[in-house]
């Protein structure tokens, strides 16, 4: 099995050269989500999944490569649960996350970092408003209620 350090290195390499909507290195988001999972009491499987949570969705890793990696079945299931699929409704996406043990905590940490006011502040107003609404709707679909900073 890969150690968390090895998973982090894999995730950083897979996302090399990518940036977030604010132009920051994408690895900063991955690190923040992994730390969010850790601070919320997540275990090693969930922390590994946090590092890889966007890898398949962003085409940084193929699903086959993920499935063939030396990761626990639980980590793989969480990554696949939080990977959005083409044409999928937000309701179906949220239902799959809720049905996958360990996935809700990873998505909660992802949403918390995405909705961080400091991250949103650098975006233009229409983008900030659109994303804030999208994140609030997903929190509601997941049964997470409102984020309290």
VEXVEX-976892 format. One line per field, with one value per residue: x, y negated, z negated of N, C-alpha, C, O in turn; residue in three letters. Coordinates in nm, 4 decimals, always signed. Atoms other than C-alpha are relative to their C-alpha. Example, Ala and Ser with C-alpha at 12.3 -4.5 7.8 and 13.67 -1.06 7.14 Angstrom:
! residues 2
n.east: (+0.0890 / -0.0820)
n.north: (+0.1190 / +0.1190)
n.up: (+0.0000 / +0.0060)
ca.east: (+1.2300 / +1.3670)
ca.north: (+0.4500 / +0.1060)
ca.up: (-0.7800 / -0.7140)
c.east: (+0.0900 / -0.0770)
c.north: (-0.1200 / -0.1090)
c.up: (+0.0000 / -0.0730)
o.east: (+0.1936 / -0.0261)
o.north: (-0.1181 / -0.2198)
o.up: (-0.0665 / -0.0899)
rest: (ALA / SER)
END
This chain:
! residues 149
n.east: (+0.0828 / -0.0709 / +0.0102 / +0.0619 / -0.1022 / -0.0031 / +0.1255 / -0.0160 / -0.0919 / +0.0746 / +0.1006 / -0.0702 / -0.0514 / +0.1140 / +0.0564 / -0.1117 / +0.0259 / +0.1412 / +0.0327 / +0.1422 / +0.0681 / -0.0676 / -0.1344 / -0.0943 / -0.0332 / +0.1100 / -0.0414 / +0.0401 / +0.1362 / -0.0079 / -0.0552 / +0.1017 / +0.1060 / -0.0580 / -0.0079 / +0.1375 / +0.0432 / -0.0750 / +0.0492 / +0.1358 / -0.0084 / -0.0069 / -0.1048 / -0.0994 / +0.0686 / +0.0678 / -0.1024 / -0.0517 / +0.1047 / +0.0018 / -0.1092 / +0.0323 / +0.1436 / +0.0282 / -0.0939 / +0.0692 / +0.0880 / -0.0821 / -0.0813 / -0.1387 / -0.0207 / +0.1118 / +0.0666 / -0.0763 / -0.1224 / +0.0432 / +0.0397 / -0.1181 / -0.0970 / -0.0103 / +0.0841 / +0.1069 / +0.1264 / +0.0806 / -0.0497 / +0.0424 / +0.1455 / +0.0264 / -0.0398 / +0.1003 / +0.1271 / -0.0026 / -0.0308 / +0.1216 / +0.0127 / +0.0656 / +0.1453 / +0.0563 / +0.0670 / -0.0552 / +0.0685 / -0.0596 / -0.1362 / +0.0092 / +0.0462 / -0.1122 / -0.0919 / +0.0611 / +0.0066 / -0.1353 / -0.0620 / -0.1193 / -0.0061 / +0.0622 / -0.0999 / -0.0914 / +0.0719 / +0.0200 / -0.1258 / -0.0155 / +0.0923 / -0.0433 / -0.1107 / +0.0511 / +0.0852 / -0.0775 / +0.0153 / -0.1270 / -0.0173 / +0.1034 / -0.0165 / -0.0832 / +0.0755 / +0.0944 / +0.1280 / +0.0906 / -0.0566 / +0.0105 / +0.1411 / +0.0378 / -0.0643 / +0.0543 / +0.1292 / -0.0245 / -0.0525 / +0.1066 / +0.0971 / -0.0570 / +0.0017 / +0.1379 / +0.0288 / -0.0762 / +0.0478 / -0.1031 / +0.0431 / -0.0849 / -0.1377 / -0.0286 / -0.1463)
n.north: (+0.1189 / +0.1276 / +0.0817 / +0.1300 / +0.0823 / -0.0440 / +0.0436 / +0.1439 / +0.0180 / -0.0423 / +0.1020 / +0.1208 / -0.0254 / -0.0114 / +0.1346 / +0.0913 / +0.1035 / +0.0429 / +0.1046 / +0.0107 / +0.1135 / +0.1235 / -0.0016 / -0.0575 / -0.1399 / -0.0873 / -0.0799 / +0.0702 / -0.0452 / -0.1396 / -0.0001 / +0.0552 / -0.0998 / -0.1074 / +0.0517 / +0.0101 / -0.1357 / -0.0364 / +0.0792 / -0.0456 / -0.1339 / -0.1015 / -0.1000 / -0.0015 / -0.0241 / +0.1240 / +0.0998 / -0.0390 / +0.0349 / +0.1463 / +0.0378 / -0.0458 / +0.0173 / +0.0587 / -0.0545 / -0.0652 / +0.1008 / +0.0956 / -0.0765 / -0.0051 / -0.1450 / -0.0746 / -0.0866 / -0.1258 / +0.0197 / +0.0079 / -0.1333 / -0.0843 / +0.0535 / -0.0695 / +0.0738 / -0.0843 / +0.0020 / +0.1097 / +0.1251 / +0.0023 / +0.0204 / +0.1395 / +0.0835 / -0.0174 / +0.0577 / +0.1464 / +0.0371 / +0.0327 / -0.0701 / +0.0789 / -0.0097 / -0.0412 / +0.1057 / +0.0206 / -0.0903 / -0.1335 / +0.0126 / +0.0060 / -0.1303 / -0.0942 / +0.0365 / -0.0404 / -0.1466 / -0.0563 / +0.0234 / +0.0833 / +0.1015 / +0.1262 / +0.0827 / +0.0525 / +0.1034 / +0.1128 / +0.0752 / +0.0604 / +0.1136 / +0.1032 / +0.0748 / +0.0705 / +0.1115 / +0.0889 / +0.1381 / +0.0533 / -0.0529 / +0.0573 / +0.1453 / +0.0392 / -0.0242 / +0.1068 / -0.0128 / -0.1028 / -0.1329 / -0.0201 / -0.0238 / -0.1296 / -0.1082 / -0.0032 / -0.0668 / -0.1407 / -0.0686 / -0.0051 / -0.1015 / -0.1328 / -0.0253 / -0.0349 / -0.1339 / -0.0965 / +0.0034 / +0.0611 / +0.1272 / +0.1154 / -0.0027 / +0.1047 / +0.0183)
n.up: (+0.0000 / -0.0015 / +0.1209 / -0.0274 / -0.0654 / -0.1405 / -0.0611 / -0.0226 / -0.1128 / -0.1191 / -0.0284 / -0.0440 / -0.1352 / -0.0920 / -0.0203 / -0.0281 / -0.0994 / +0.0017 / +0.0962 / +0.0333 / -0.0639 / +0.0405 / -0.0551 / +0.0964 / -0.0312 / +0.0413 / +0.1156 / +0.1227 / +0.0302 / +0.0444 / +0.1360 / +0.0903 / +0.0186 / +0.0823 / +0.1374 / +0.0482 / +0.0362 / +0.1213 / +0.1136 / +0.0303 / +0.0574 / -0.1039 / +0.0127 / -0.1087 / -0.1277 / -0.0381 / -0.0317 / -0.1322 / -0.0970 / -0.0114 / -0.0907 / -0.1361 / -0.0231 / -0.1311 / -0.0986 / -0.1117 / -0.0592 / -0.0751 / -0.0948 / +0.0457 / +0.0083 / -0.0564 / +0.0972 / +0.0024 / +0.0788 / +0.1400 / +0.0460 / +0.0050 / +0.0965 / +0.1288 / +0.0941 / +0.0540 / -0.0752 / +0.0558 / -0.0589 / -0.1402 / -0.0029 / +0.0353 / -0.1137 / -0.1063 / +0.0457 / -0.0086 / -0.1383 / -0.0761 / -0.1280 / -0.1053 / -0.0070 / +0.1286 / +0.0753 / +0.1340 / +0.0934 / -0.0138 / +0.0507 / +0.1464 / +0.0495 / -0.0060 / +0.1084 / +0.1280 / +0.0060 / +0.0017 / +0.1307 / +0.0050 / -0.1057 / +0.0400 / +0.0682 / -0.1018 / -0.0748 / +0.0910 / +0.0048 / -0.1324 / -0.0075 / +0.0950 / -0.0588 / -0.1183 / +0.0420 / +0.0867 / -0.0472 / -0.0507 / -0.1363 / -0.0862 / -0.0100 / -0.1146 / -0.1230 / -0.0334 / +0.0713 / -0.0543 / +0.0270 / +0.1454 / +0.0313 / -0.0573 / +0.0743 / +0.1366 / -0.0094 / -0.0336 / +0.1174 / +0.1008 / -0.0443 / +0.0219 / +0.1449 / +0.0357 / -0.0540 / +0.0788 / +0.1371 / +0.0828 / +0.0568 / -0.0309 / +0.0509 / +0.0987 / +0.0063)
ca.east: (+0.0000 / +0.1134 / +0.1937 / +0.0210 / +0.3484 / +0.3528 / -0.0136 / +0.0598 / +0.3530 / +0.1326 / -0.1413 / +0.1031 / +0.2629 / -0.0763 / -0.1857 / +0.1544 / +0.1179 / -0.2551 / -0.4057 / -0.7360 / -0.9894 / -0.7859 / -0.4653 / -0.3075 / -0.1215 / -0.3849 / -0.1799 / -0.2666 / -0.6339 / -0.5468 / -0.3368 / -0.6155 / -0.8749 / -0.6422 / -0.5817 / -0.9564 / -1.0229 / -0.7499 / -0.8814 / -1.2351 / -1.1109 / -1.0705 / -0.8621 / -0.5734 / -0.8078 / -1.0035 / -0.6890 / -0.5505 / -0.8836 / -0.8698 / -0.5331 / -0.6804 / -1.0379 / -1.0144 / -0.7599 / -1.0025 / -1.2499 / -0.9697 / -0.8188 / -0.5008 / -0.5325 / -0.7378 / -0.9915 / -0.7917 / -0.4732 / -0.6581 / -0.8066 / -0.4655 / -0.2861 / -0.1701 / -0.4544 / -0.7224 / -1.0533 / -1.2150 / -0.9908 / -1.0666 / -1.4413 / -1.4320 / -1.2409 / -1.4884 / -1.7835 / -1.6704 / -1.5837 / -1.8541 / -1.9793 / -2.0866 / -2.4586 / -2.5070 / -2.7565 / -2.6413 / -2.9011 / -2.7541 / -2.4014 / -2.4984 / -2.6804 / -2.3703 / -2.1521 / -2.3965 / -2.4099 / -2.0313 / -1.8747 / -1.6200 / -1.6987 / -1.9149 / -1.6285 / -1.4008 / -1.6660 / -1.7398 / -1.3708 / -1.3639 / -1.6712 / -1.5363 / -1.2169 / -1.3979 / -1.6345 / -1.3571 / -1.4311 / -1.0607 / -1.0549 / -1.3821 / -1.2807 / -1.0302 / -1.2963 / -1.5242 / -1.8691 / -2.0757 / -1.8399 / -1.8331 / -2.2142 / -2.2575 / -2.0067 / -2.1386 / -2.4878 / -2.3577 / -2.1637 / -2.4575 / -2.6921 / -2.4524 / -2.4158 / -2.7958 / -2.8221 / -2.5610 / -2.7456 / -2.4557 / -2.6535 / -2.4591 / -2.0833 / -1.9826 / -1.6334)
ca.north: (+0.0000 / -0.3530 / -0.5680 / -0.9043 / -1.0702 / -0.8622 / -0.9404 / -1.3112 / -1.2841 / -1.0978 / -1.3610 / -1.6514 / -1.4924 / -1.4157 / -1.7799 / -1.9313 / -2.2623 / -2.2929 / -2.5916 / -2.6609 / -2.9270 / -3.1900 / -3.0917 / -2.9247 / -2.5909 / -2.3158 / -2.1231 / -2.3948 / -2.2917 / -1.9229 / -1.9918 / -2.2022 / -1.9291 / -1.6615 / -1.8811 / -1.9472 / -1.5739 / -1.5205 / -1.8038 / -1.6613 / -1.3268 / -1.1472 / -0.8314 / -0.7425 / -0.6075 / -0.9339 / -1.1496 / -0.9533 / -0.9999 / -1.3735 / -1.4025 / -1.2206 / -1.3528 / -1.5471 / -1.3283 / -1.1212 / -1.4066 / -1.6351 / -1.3609 / -1.3775 / -1.0003 / -0.7512 / -0.5432 / -0.2328 / -0.3786 / -0.4663 / -0.1169 / +0.0384 / -0.1750 / -0.0322 / -0.1951 / -0.0469 / +0.0459 / -0.2085 / -0.4912 / -0.3988 / -0.3852 / -0.7307 / -0.8844 / -0.7358 / -0.8489 / -1.2127 / -1.2069 / -1.3892 / -1.2061 / -1.3617 / -1.4373 / -1.3446 / -1.5453 / -1.7059 / -1.4896 / -1.1650 / -1.2822 / -1.3664 / -1.0336 / -0.8388 / -1.0340 / -0.9727 / -0.6008 / -0.5547 / -0.5047 / -0.7769 / -0.9920 / -1.2552 / -1.3780 / -1.4176 / -1.6112 / -1.8258 / -1.9251 / -1.9924 / -2.2162 / -2.3984 / -2.4897 / -2.5772 / -2.8075 / -2.9731 / -3.3475 / -3.4240 / -3.1973 / -3.3328 / -3.6960 / -3.6943 / -3.5889 / -3.8254 / -3.8874 / -3.6765 / -3.3793 / -3.4227 / -3.4358 / -3.1356 / -2.9216 / -3.0213 / -2.9112 / -2.5874 / -2.4989 / -2.5860 / -2.3695 / -2.0732 / -2.1123 / -2.1018 / -1.7941 / -1.6222 / -1.7116 / -1.9222 / -2.2373 / -2.5630 / -2.5895 / -2.7806 / -2.9248)
ca.up: (+0.0000 / +0.0743 / -0.2278 / -0.2642 / -0.1648 / +0.1546 / +0.2224 / +0.1803 / +0.4247 / +0.6745 / +0.6475 / +0.6786 / +0.9876 / +1.1438 / +1.1052 / +1.1933 / +1.3750 / +1.3026 / +1.1252 / +0.9523 / +1.0578 / +0.8737 / +1.0539 / +0.7505 / +0.7844 / +0.7676 / +0.5119 / +0.2562 / +0.2833 / +0.2510 / -0.0592 / -0.2133 / -0.1554 / -0.2987 / -0.6058 / -0.6314 / -0.6368 / -0.8968 / -1.1194 / -1.0965 / -1.2316 / -0.9000 / -0.8804 / -0.6456 / -0.3741 / -0.3745 / -0.3767 / -0.0796 / +0.1005 / +0.0253 / +0.1995 / +0.5024 / +0.4902 / +0.8182 / +0.9996 / +1.2097 / +1.2662 / +1.3886 / +1.6098 / +1.4014 / +1.3460 / +1.5428 / +1.3543 / +1.4537 / +1.3050 / +0.9844 / +0.9609 / +1.0245 / +0.7645 / +0.4319 / +0.2398 / +0.0173 / +0.1785 / -0.0553 / +0.0702 / +0.4314 / +0.3594 / +0.1972 / +0.4903 / +0.7379 / +0.5243 / +0.5259 / +0.8980 / +1.0941 / +1.4025 / +1.7322 / +1.7393 / +1.3738 / +1.1693 / +0.8439 / +0.6659 / +0.8046 / +0.7243 / +0.3643 / +0.3222 / +0.4320 / +0.1872 / -0.0992 / -0.0106 / -0.0101 / -0.3550 / -0.4260 / -0.1217 / -0.2924 / -0.5107 / -0.2065 / -0.0144 / -0.3209 / -0.3431 / +0.0333 / +0.0157 / -0.2901 / -0.1073 / +0.2163 / +0.0259 / -0.1788 / -0.1597 / -0.1066 / +0.2002 / +0.3362 / +0.2772 / +0.5646 / +0.8182 / +1.0066 / +0.8554 / +1.1016 / +1.0578 / +0.6796 / +0.6633 / +0.8935 / +0.7051 / +0.3611 / +0.4668 / +0.6163 / +0.2992 / +0.0702 / +0.2805 / +0.2643 / -0.1143 / -0.1409 / +0.0849 / -0.1300 / -0.4503 / -0.5776 / -0.6559 / -0.6712 / -0.7153 / -1.0277 / -1.0154)
c.east: (+0.0876 / -0.0156 / -0.0680 / +0.0989 / +0.0087 / -0.1270 / +0.0069 / +0.0891 / -0.0681 / -0.0995 / +0.0657 / +0.0520 / -0.1132 / -0.0571 / +0.1074 / -0.0366 / -0.1434 / -0.0195 / -0.1502 / -0.0591 / +0.0664 / +0.1442 / +0.1059 / +0.0340 / -0.1073 / +0.0352 / -0.0351 / -0.1414 / +0.0035 / +0.0510 / -0.1046 / -0.1118 / +0.0521 / +0.0093 / -0.1393 / -0.0555 / +0.0681 / -0.0577 / -0.1425 / -0.0016 / +0.0051 / +0.1175 / +0.0910 / -0.0646 / -0.0643 / +0.1006 / +0.0604 / -0.1005 / -0.0071 / +0.1093 / -0.0374 / -0.1415 / -0.0362 / +0.0790 / -0.0697 / -0.0867 / +0.0771 / +0.0889 / +0.1483 / +0.0431 / -0.1180 / -0.0632 / +0.0746 / +0.1265 / -0.0333 / -0.0295 / +0.1186 / +0.1039 / -0.0051 / -0.0679 / -0.1061 / -0.1243 / -0.0872 / +0.0438 / -0.0472 / -0.1492 / -0.0350 / +0.0350 / -0.1041 / -0.1341 / -0.0021 / +0.0368 / -0.1303 / +0.0038 / -0.0781 / -0.1507 / -0.0679 / -0.0664 / +0.0690 / -0.0630 / +0.0605 / +0.1424 / -0.0007 / -0.0426 / +0.1142 / +0.1004 / -0.0553 / +0.0007 / +0.1372 / +0.0673 / +0.1292 / +0.0025 / -0.0538 / +0.1018 / +0.0967 / -0.0684 / -0.0256 / +0.1262 / +0.0257 / -0.0890 / +0.0431 / +0.1140 / -0.0468 / -0.0775 / +0.0716 / -0.0100 / +0.1288 / +0.0264 / -0.1000 / +0.0227 / +0.0795 / -0.0717 / -0.0933 / -0.1363 / -0.0936 / +0.0492 / -0.0139 / -0.1433 / -0.0447 / +0.0580 / -0.0541 / -0.1345 / +0.0142 / +0.0473 / -0.1067 / -0.1033 / +0.0542 / +0.0044 / -0.1398 / -0.0349 / +0.0703 / -0.0449 / +0.0988 / -0.0427 / +0.0961 / +0.1361 / +0.0161 / +0.1501 / +0.0442)
c.north: (-0.1259 / -0.0693 / -0.1315 / -0.0939 / +0.0352 / -0.0414 / -0.1493 / -0.0260 / +0.0368 / -0.1086 / -0.1284 / +0.0164 / +0.0028 / -0.1373 / -0.1036 / -0.0996 / -0.0497 / -0.1066 / +0.0015 / -0.1236 / -0.1338 / -0.0064 / +0.0546 / +0.1438 / +0.0933 / +0.0827 / -0.0688 / +0.0422 / +0.1437 / +0.0085 / -0.0494 / +0.1000 / +0.1152 / -0.0436 / -0.0157 / +0.1340 / +0.0414 / -0.0732 / +0.0370 / +0.1439 / +0.1112 / +0.0945 / -0.0013 / +0.0235 / -0.1292 / -0.1093 / +0.0305 / -0.0388 / -0.1512 / -0.0475 / +0.0303 / -0.0354 / -0.0586 / +0.0658 / +0.0617 / -0.1027 / -0.0980 / +0.0671 / -0.0026 / +0.1457 / +0.0659 / +0.0840 / +0.1326 / -0.0130 / -0.0098 / +0.1405 / +0.0941 / -0.0438 / +0.0785 / -0.0833 / +0.0949 / -0.0091 / -0.1156 / -0.1342 / -0.0123 / -0.0289 / -0.1455 / -0.0908 / +0.0109 / -0.0607 / -0.1513 / -0.0494 / -0.0247 / +0.0705 / -0.0856 / +0.0238 / +0.0368 / -0.1184 / -0.0193 / +0.0954 / +0.1402 / +0.0016 / +0.0017 / +0.1346 / +0.1012 / -0.0301 / +0.0478 / +0.1515 / +0.0666 / -0.0298 / -0.0808 / -0.1150 / -0.1357 / -0.0938 / -0.0631 / -0.1121 / -0.1222 / -0.0867 / -0.0715 / -0.1241 / -0.1136 / -0.0818 / -0.0777 / -0.1255 / -0.0971 / -0.1432 / -0.0599 / +0.0503 / -0.0637 / -0.1488 / -0.0438 / +0.0210 / -0.1172 / +0.0301 / +0.1049 / +0.1426 / +0.0339 / +0.0349 / +0.1379 / +0.1150 / +0.0096 / +0.0719 / +0.1485 / +0.0774 / +0.0126 / +0.1060 / +0.1406 / +0.0326 / +0.0431 / +0.1401 / +0.1094 / +0.0040 / -0.0627 / -0.1309 / -0.1101 / +0.0154 / -0.1148 / -0.0108 / -0.0224)
c.up: (+0.0000 / -0.1350 / +0.0375 / +0.0687 / +0.1486 / +0.0744 / +0.0304 / +0.1215 / +0.1319 / +0.0414 / +0.0511 / +0.1432 / +0.1011 / +0.0354 / +0.0334 / +0.1097 / +0.0050 / -0.1063 / -0.0280 / +0.0684 / -0.0316 / +0.0518 / -0.0938 / +0.0416 / -0.0569 / -0.1232 / -0.1321 / -0.0411 / -0.0526 / -0.1433 / -0.1007 / -0.0259 / -0.0862 / -0.1456 / -0.0605 / -0.0436 / -0.1304 / -0.1219 / -0.0396 / -0.0520 / +0.1027 / -0.0195 / +0.1239 / +0.1366 / +0.0516 / +0.0365 / +0.1370 / +0.1084 / +0.0204 / +0.0956 / +0.1450 / +0.0438 / +0.1360 / +0.1131 / +0.1208 / +0.0729 / +0.0885 / +0.1045 / -0.0355 / -0.0157 / +0.0685 / -0.1104 / -0.0105 / -0.0841 / -0.1483 / -0.0532 / -0.0120 / -0.1022 / -0.1309 / -0.1083 / -0.0526 / +0.0890 / -0.0481 / +0.0577 / +0.1438 / +0.0109 / -0.0317 / +0.1174 / +0.1107 / -0.0394 / +0.0181 / +0.1402 / +0.0752 / +0.1341 / +0.0989 / -0.0015 / -0.1302 / -0.0710 / -0.1353 / -0.1026 / +0.0038 / -0.0564 / -0.1538 / -0.0577 / -0.0005 / -0.1119 / -0.1340 / -0.0165 / -0.0108 / -0.1332 / +0.0111 / +0.0984 / -0.0442 / -0.0661 / +0.1005 / +0.0779 / -0.0875 / -0.0061 / +0.1329 / +0.0118 / -0.0923 / +0.0594 / +0.1227 / -0.0383 / -0.0937 / +0.0538 / +0.0574 / +0.1421 / +0.0954 / +0.0256 / +0.1231 / +0.1337 / +0.0297 / -0.0634 / +0.0596 / -0.0287 / -0.1476 / -0.0389 / +0.0497 / -0.0821 / -0.1424 / -0.0016 / +0.0265 / -0.1232 / -0.1088 / +0.0371 / -0.0245 / -0.1487 / -0.0445 / +0.0483 / -0.0805 / -0.1466 / -0.0967 / -0.0637 / +0.0374 / -0.0644 / -0.0988 / -0.0147 / -0.1428)
o.east: (+0.1924 / -0.1225 / -0.0813 / +0.0594 / +0.0218 / -0.1212 / -0.0331 / +0.0562 / -0.0498 / -0.1087 / +0.0182 / +0.0411 / -0.0999 / -0.1043 / +0.0788 / -0.0868 / -0.1735 / +0.0510 / -0.2287 / +0.0099 / +0.0542 / +0.2156 / +0.2251 / -0.0463 / -0.1473 / -0.0527 / -0.0517 / -0.1689 / -0.0626 / -0.0027 / -0.1190 / -0.1601 / -0.0187 / -0.0224 / -0.1585 / -0.1266 / +0.0037 / -0.0797 / -0.1840 / -0.1085 / -0.0166 / +0.2184 / +0.0714 / -0.0230 / -0.0558 / +0.0762 / +0.0826 / -0.0627 / -0.0327 / +0.0853 / +0.0039 / -0.1856 / -0.1458 / +0.0647 / -0.0293 / -0.0876 / +0.0270 / +0.1739 / +0.2334 / +0.1606 / -0.2310 / +0.0010 / +0.0877 / +0.1606 / +0.0381 / +0.0185 / +0.1164 / +0.2023 / -0.1057 / -0.0032 / -0.1376 / -0.1455 / -0.1586 / -0.0406 / -0.0958 / -0.1914 / -0.1253 / -0.0431 / -0.1446 / -0.2064 / -0.1052 / +0.0475 / -0.2118 / +0.1101 / -0.1698 / -0.1966 / -0.1901 / -0.0122 / +0.1295 / +0.0038 / +0.0824 / +0.1831 / +0.0768 / +0.0094 / +0.1267 / +0.1533 / +0.0168 / +0.0079 / +0.1455 / +0.0948 / +0.2198 / +0.0840 / -0.0041 / +0.1018 / +0.1347 / -0.0084 / -0.0196 / +0.1172 / +0.0760 / -0.0430 / +0.0324 / +0.1153 / -0.0070 / -0.0704 / +0.0095 / +0.0261 / +0.1232 / +0.0807 / -0.0655 / -0.0161 / +0.0602 / -0.0195 / -0.1278 / -0.1671 / -0.1475 / -0.0305 / -0.0519 / -0.1652 / -0.1125 / -0.0127 / -0.0742 / -0.1606 / -0.0562 / -0.0006 / -0.1160 / -0.1514 / -0.0194 / -0.0231 / -0.1547 / -0.0954 / +0.0207 / +0.0027 / +0.0963 / +0.0267 / +0.1585 / +0.1484 / -0.0224 / +0.2164 / +0.1633)
o.north: (-0.1308 / -0.0644 / -0.1641 / -0.1749 / -0.0530 / -0.0789 / -0.1931 / -0.1099 / -0.0313 / -0.1437 / -0.1888 / -0.0754 / -0.0507 / -0.1582 / -0.2234 / -0.0619 / -0.1444 / -0.1103 / +0.0557 / -0.1915 / -0.2296 / -0.1032 / +0.0472 / +0.2091 / +0.0795 / +0.1185 / -0.0011 / +0.0604 / +0.1752 / +0.0839 / +0.0072 / +0.1106 / +0.1627 / +0.0341 / +0.0079 / +0.1429 / +0.0943 / -0.0118 / +0.0117 / +0.2026 / +0.2275 / +0.0583 / -0.0817 / -0.0372 / -0.1609 / -0.1871 / -0.0608 / -0.0921 / -0.1980 / -0.1347 / -0.0415 / +0.0094 / -0.0331 / +0.0258 / +0.0366 / -0.1073 / -0.1409 / +0.0016 / +0.0126 / +0.1785 / +0.0187 / +0.1137 / +0.1874 / +0.0775 / +0.0451 / +0.1790 / +0.1868 / +0.0266 / +0.1412 / -0.1395 / +0.1952 / -0.1087 / -0.1772 / -0.2162 / -0.1179 / -0.1073 / -0.2021 / -0.1794 / -0.0905 / -0.1119 / -0.2077 / -0.1699 / +0.0659 / +0.0860 / -0.1581 / +0.1380 / +0.0520 / -0.2289 / +0.0741 / +0.1399 / +0.2015 / +0.0972 / +0.0744 / +0.1764 / +0.1795 / +0.0616 / +0.1080 / +0.2014 / +0.1878 / -0.1459 / -0.0462 / -0.2061 / -0.2390 / -0.2141 / -0.1792 / -0.2169 / -0.2350 / -0.2094 / -0.1838 / -0.2303 / -0.2309 / -0.2042 / -0.1927 / -0.2269 / -0.1907 / -0.1686 / -0.1391 / -0.0230 / -0.0989 / -0.2002 / -0.1550 / -0.0171 / -0.1943 / +0.1447 / +0.1857 / +0.2307 / +0.1453 / +0.1269 / +0.2120 / +0.2100 / +0.1200 / +0.1525 / +0.2301 / +0.1879 / +0.1162 / +0.1788 / +0.2279 / +0.1464 / +0.1349 / +0.2176 / +0.2216 / +0.0866 / -0.0337 / -0.1809 / -0.1039 / +0.0663 / -0.2280 / +0.0844 / -0.0398)
o.up: (-0.0645 / -0.1959 / +0.1554 / +0.1526 / +0.2334 / +0.1914 / +0.1382 / +0.2054 / +0.2328 / +0.1591 / +0.1473 / +0.2245 / +0.2111 / +0.1471 / +0.0346 / +0.2156 / +0.0777 / -0.2071 / +0.0498 / +0.1445 / +0.0448 / +0.0256 / -0.0640 / +0.1082 / -0.1725 / -0.2016 / -0.2335 / -0.1597 / -0.1515 / -0.2244 / -0.2090 / -0.1386 / -0.1749 / -0.2357 / -0.1798 / -0.1436 / -0.2210 / -0.2263 / -0.1527 / -0.0684 / +0.0686 / -0.0802 / +0.2150 / +0.2353 / +0.1702 / +0.1287 / +0.2166 / +0.2127 / +0.1313 / +0.1791 / +0.2360 / +0.1496 / +0.1857 / +0.2286 / +0.2344 / +0.1959 / +0.1925 / +0.1648 / +0.0521 / +0.0005 / +0.0563 / -0.2112 / -0.1200 / -0.1603 / -0.2322 / -0.1599 / -0.0930 / -0.1252 / -0.1641 / -0.1967 / +0.0115 / +0.1582 / +0.0310 / +0.0941 / +0.1845 / +0.0960 / +0.0298 / +0.1519 / +0.1677 / +0.0460 / +0.0546 / +0.1627 / +0.0922 / +0.1943 / +0.0606 / -0.0040 / -0.1336 / -0.0723 / -0.1879 / -0.1959 / -0.1007 / -0.1224 / -0.2159 / -0.1611 / -0.0947 / -0.1747 / -0.2136 / -0.1288 / -0.0310 / -0.1633 / +0.0869 / +0.0839 / +0.0006 / -0.0396 / +0.0855 / +0.1018 / -0.0386 / -0.0006 / +0.1342 / +0.0537 / -0.0563 / +0.0462 / +0.1417 / +0.0312 / -0.1439 / +0.1687 / +0.1515 / +0.2247 / +0.2082 / +0.1305 / +0.1723 / +0.2385 / -0.0598 / -0.0961 / -0.0160 / -0.0609 / -0.1835 / -0.1178 / -0.0216 / -0.1155 / -0.1930 / -0.0909 / -0.0329 / -0.1490 / -0.1746 / -0.0497 / -0.0705 / -0.1869 / -0.1251 / -0.0258 / -0.0913 / -0.2245 / -0.2163 / -0.1523 / +0.1433 / -0.1758 / -0.0696 / -0.0558 / -0.1685)
rest: (UNK / UNK / UNK / UNK / UNK / UNK / UNK / UNK / UNK / UNK / UNK / UNK / UNK / UNK / UNK / UNK / UNK / UNK / UNK / UNK / UNK / UNK / UNK / UNK / UNK / UNK / UNK / UNK / UNK / UNK / UNK / UNK / UNK / UNK / UNK / UNK / UNK / UNK / UNK / UNK / UNK / UNK / UNK / UNK / UNK / UNK / UNK / UNK / UNK / UNK / UNK / UNK / UNK / UNK / UNK / UNK / UNK / UNK / UNK / UNK / UNK / UNK / UNK / UNK / UNK / UNK / UNK / UNK / UNK / UNK / UNK / UNK / UNK / UNK / UNK / UNK / UNK / UNK / UNK / UNK / UNK / UNK / UNK / UNK / UNK / UNK / UNK / UNK / UNK / UNK / UNK / UNK / UNK / UNK / UNK / UNK / UNK / UNK / UNK / UNK / UNK / UNK / UNK / UNK / UNK / UNK / UNK / UNK / UNK / UNK / UNK / UNK / UNK / UNK / UNK / UNK / UNK / UNK / UNK / UNK / UNK / UNK / UNK / UNK / UNK / UNK / UNK / UNK / UNK / UNK / UNK / UNK / UNK / UNK / UNK / UNK / UNK / UNK / UNK / UNK / UNK / UNK / UNK / UNK / UNK / UNK / UNK / UNK / UNK)
END
